[in-house]
């Protein structure tokens, strides 16, 4: 093989390493432009952690938890980046009836003296379709942890007083018996005073934290 052939092969090898094997400048630029999740602080004054359960099989009692701590990390342009954790002070339960709330705090239900908090931690996001998606995570109540799926929607992002504000809603249904919340009585007709299915509804407003 002559010197010219060797020179051509050497030049081709250099170009291959520079532009292909180790990645081109354009490819590196694409990687740099990938979306990254930001941290969003939940605004409790404009958010609600609520629940609803059937009463006597014919009506619905609604309530909420007034004290909780939650964080969100996500990019609104890529909802697969979303992750969240939340801790709820169970003693803050509020159904607008003191007698009922005290019963819910007792060992018939939440037993708040031994189990003061419930916790949710997301594990993945799936089935993203536009602004609707599902958040899969682990819900812990009374030291019992089970997987739940929240049907969620990003309602939008708005600019307000120099900040970005996002609004999300989410909902899931759990069987309270799965978490040891088994107390109930039977009506004269044989139905349950308190239904087993509990609908959990989240209305969340959160502000993007400044870098």
C-alpha positions in Angstrom: 0.0 0.0 0.0 1.4 3.4 -1.0 1.7 6.5 1.1 -1.3 8.2 -0.6 -3.6 5.2 0.3 -2.3 5.3 3.9 -3.0 9.0 4.1 -6.6 8.6 2.8 -7.3 5.8 5.3 -5.9 7.9 8.2 -8.0 10.9 7.2 -11.1 8.8 7.0 -10.5 7.3 10.4 -10.0 10.7 12.0 -13.3 11.9 10.5 -15.1 8.8 11.7 -13.9 9.2 15.3 -14.6 13.0 15.3 -18.1 12.9 13.8 -19.5 9.5 14.3 -18.0 7.3 17.0 -17.9 9.8 19.8 -21.0 11.8 18.7 -21.3 14.9 16.6 -21.7 18.4 17.8 -25.3 18.4 16.6 -26.1 15.3 18.6 -24.6 16.9 21.8 -26.7 20.0 21.2 -29.8 17.8 21.0 -28.9 16.2 24.3 -28.4 19.6 25.9 -31.8 20.7 24.7 -33.7 17.9 26.4 -36.4 19.1 28.9 -35.4 19.1 32.6 -37.8 19.0 35.5 -38.2 22.1 37.7 -39.4 22.1 41.3 -42.8 23.6 42.0 -44.0 24.7 45.5 -47.6 23.8 46.3 -49.7 26.8 47.2 -51.9 25.5 50.0 -54.1 28.6 49.9 -55.2 27.7 46.4 -55.1 23.9 46.7 -57.2 21.1 48.2 -56.7 17.5 49.3 -60.2 16.2 49.4 -62.1 12.9 49.7 -65.7 11.6 49.4 -67.4 8.5 50.7 -71.0 7.2 50.5 -73.2 7.5 53.6 -76.1 5.1 54.2 -75.7 4.1 50.5 -77.8 7.0 49.4 -75.7 10.2 49.9 -72.1 11.4 49.9 -70.0 12.9 52.7 -67.1 15.1 51.6 -64.1 16.2 53.5 -60.5 17.4 53.2 -57.1 17.5 55.0 -56.1 21.0 55.9 -52.4 20.3 56.7 -50.0 18.7 54.3 -46.6 19.1 52.7 -46.1 18.3 49.0 -43.5 18.9 46.3 -43.7 18.5 42.6 -40.9 18.2 40.0 -41.8 18.3 36.3 -41.4 20.0 33.0 -44.8 21.2 31.7 -43.6 20.3 28.1 -42.8 16.8 29.1 -45.2 15.3 31.7 -43.2 12.0 31.9 -40.7 14.0 34.0 -43.2 14.5 36.8 -42.5 13.1 40.3 -44.1 14.0 43.6 -44.1 13.2 47.3 -46.7 14.3 49.8 -47.2 13.9 53.5 -50.6 14.6 55.1 -51.3 15.2 58.7 -54.3 12.9 59.3 -55.4 14.8 62.4 -56.2 17.8 60.1 -59.2 15.9 58.7 -62.2 18.2 58.3 -65.7 17.1 57.3 -67.3 20.2 58.9 -68.6 18.1 61.8 -66.5 17.9 65.0 -68.0 14.7 66.3 -67.4 12.9 63.0 -63.9 14.3 62.7 -63.0 13.1 66.2 -64.3 9.7 65.3 -62.2 9.6 62.2 -59.1 10.4 64.3 -59.9 7.6 66.7 -58.6 4.0 66.5 -61.8 3.1 64.7 -60.4 4.7 61.7 -57.0 6.6 61.3 -55.7 6.1 64.9 -53.8 9.3 64.6 -51.9 8.9 67.9 -50.0 5.9 66.4 -50.2 6.9 62.7 -50.1 10.7 62.5 -49.3 10.9 58.7 -50.3 9.3 55.5 -47.8 9.5 52.6 -47.9 9.3 48.8 -44.7 8.9 46.6 -44.9 8.6 42.9 -43.0 5.9 41.0 -43.8 6.6 37.4 -46.0 8.5 34.9 -47.8 6.6 32.2 -50.4 6.9 29.4 -49.7 10.5 28.6 -52.2 11.9 26.1 -51.8 15.7 25.7 -52.4 17.2 29.1 -53.9 14.1 30.7 -51.8 11.3 32.2 -51.6 8.8 35.0 -49.4 9.0 38.1 -48.6 5.7 39.6 -47.3 5.7 43.2 -47.4 4.2 46.6 -50.0 5.3 49.2 -49.3 4.6 52.8 -52.0 4.8 55.4 -51.7 3.3 58.9 -48.3 1.7 57.8 -50.1 -0.2 55.0 -48.6 0.6 51.6 -50.4 -0.1 48.3 -50.0 1.0 44.7 -52.6 3.5 43.4 -53.1 5.2 40.0 -54.1 8.8 39.9 -55.9 10.0 36.8 -54.4 13.5 36.4 -54.7 16.6 34.2 -52.4 19.6 33.7 -54.9 22.4 33.5 -52.4 25.0 32.4 -49.5 27.2 33.3 -49.9 30.9 33.8 -47.6 33.9 34.5 -48.5 35.7 37.7 -46.5 38.5 39.5 -43.3 37.4 37.9 -43.8 33.7 38.6 -44.9 30.7 36.6 -48.0 29.0 38.2 -49.2 25.5 37.2 -52.6 24.0 38.1 -53.2 20.2 38.2 -56.1 18.0 39.2 -55.9 14.3 40.0 -58.3 11.6 41.3 -58.2 8.0 42.4 -60.5 5.6 44.3 -59.3 3.3 47.1 -61.0 0.6 49.1 -60.6 1.8 52.7 -60.6 -1.8 54.0 -57.3 -2.3 52.2 -55.7 0.1 54.7 -57.3 -1.2 57.8 -60.1 1.4 57.9 -62.7 -1.2 58.4 -65.1 0.3 61.0 -68.8 0.5 59.9 -72.3 -0.3 60.9 -75.2 -1.8 59.0 -78.4 0.0 58.4 -81.8 -1.5 59.0 -81.9 -2.3 55.3 -78.6 -4.1 55.4 -76.5 -1.4 53.8 -73.3 0.1 55.1 -73.4 3.3 57.1 -70.0 4.2 55.7 -69.1 3.0 52.1 -65.9 1.1 51.4 -64.9 3.1 48.3 -63.2 6.4 49.0 -62.7 8.9 46.2 -59.6 11.1 46.7 -59.5 14.3 44.7 -56.6 16.7 44.4 -56.8 20.3 43.3 -53.2 21.6 43.1 -51.8 25.0 42.3 -48.0 25.3 42.4 -45.5 28.0 41.7 -42.2 27.3 39.9 -39.3 27.8 42.3 -36.7 30.3 41.1 -33.3 28.9 40.2 
